[in-house]
């Protein structure tokens, strides 16, 4: 895992269309996990109609998924949850 810094909101590009091969659903943000330095955004992920899997994601996980699959609205919600 690389040590990435979180980009400033002012430097964040506008949302682009998301890739329809993968669907994301922001489920929750766990403050206790975040305080312990663990991945704290729980996101449901399903590929082309497959069963949804729940994953704990860090900011860098979310940003890598945005790079690969587009700025999906649910990934944007999950990333925003880290700004507490």
N, C-alpha and C positions, 0 to 999 in steps of 0.2 A: 504494500500500500504506500502510495506516495504522500508526502507531506505537502498538501496544497493549501493555499490561503483562500478564504472566501472572498469573491469579488465584491466590490462596492456596488450597491444597488444602482447608483447613478451610471455605472459603467456596464450594466447588464443590458444586452441587446433585447429588442422587443421580442415577444413570443413568436416563434415560427410554427408552422403547421407540424403536427406530430405524426409519427410513423404509425400507420394503422396495424402493423404486424403485431405490435405489443400494446396491451392496454394496462394502464396503471390506475390504482385507486388508493388515495391517501386514507389511512384508517385512523391513526392516532399518533400523537407525540407524547413520549414518556419522559417527563421532567427528571425523574429519578435516574433513569439510564443516562440522560444527557449530563447530569451532575457527576456521574461516575466516569464520564469520558467514553461511554459506549454509544453505539448507533442507537438513535432514539426515535426515528421516524419509522413507523410501521406502514408498509406499502404493500398492497395486493397487486400481483403481477400475473397476467394471463397472456398467452400467446395464441393468436388466431383461433379463438373460441375454446381453447383448452381450459383446464381447471385452474382456478386462481390459487397462487401460492403467496403466502405472507412472508415478507422479508423485512428485517430491520436494516435501515439505511442510514449512513452518515451523509454529511453534506457532500463529500467527495463522491460517494456512491451515486447520489442523486444527480450531481453534475455530470458524471460519466454517462449515466443513462440519458440525460438531456442531450449530450453530445452525440450519442449513438442513435437515439430514437426521436429526437426533437423535443421541443419545450412543451410537453404534455401538461395540460392544466393541473392535473393531480400531482405531478412532480413539482410544479411551481408552488403548490400549496404546501407540500412536504418540506421544500427548501425554506419557505417563509416561516415555517414553524420553528426553525432553529434560531430565529431572531427574538428570543425572549428576554 
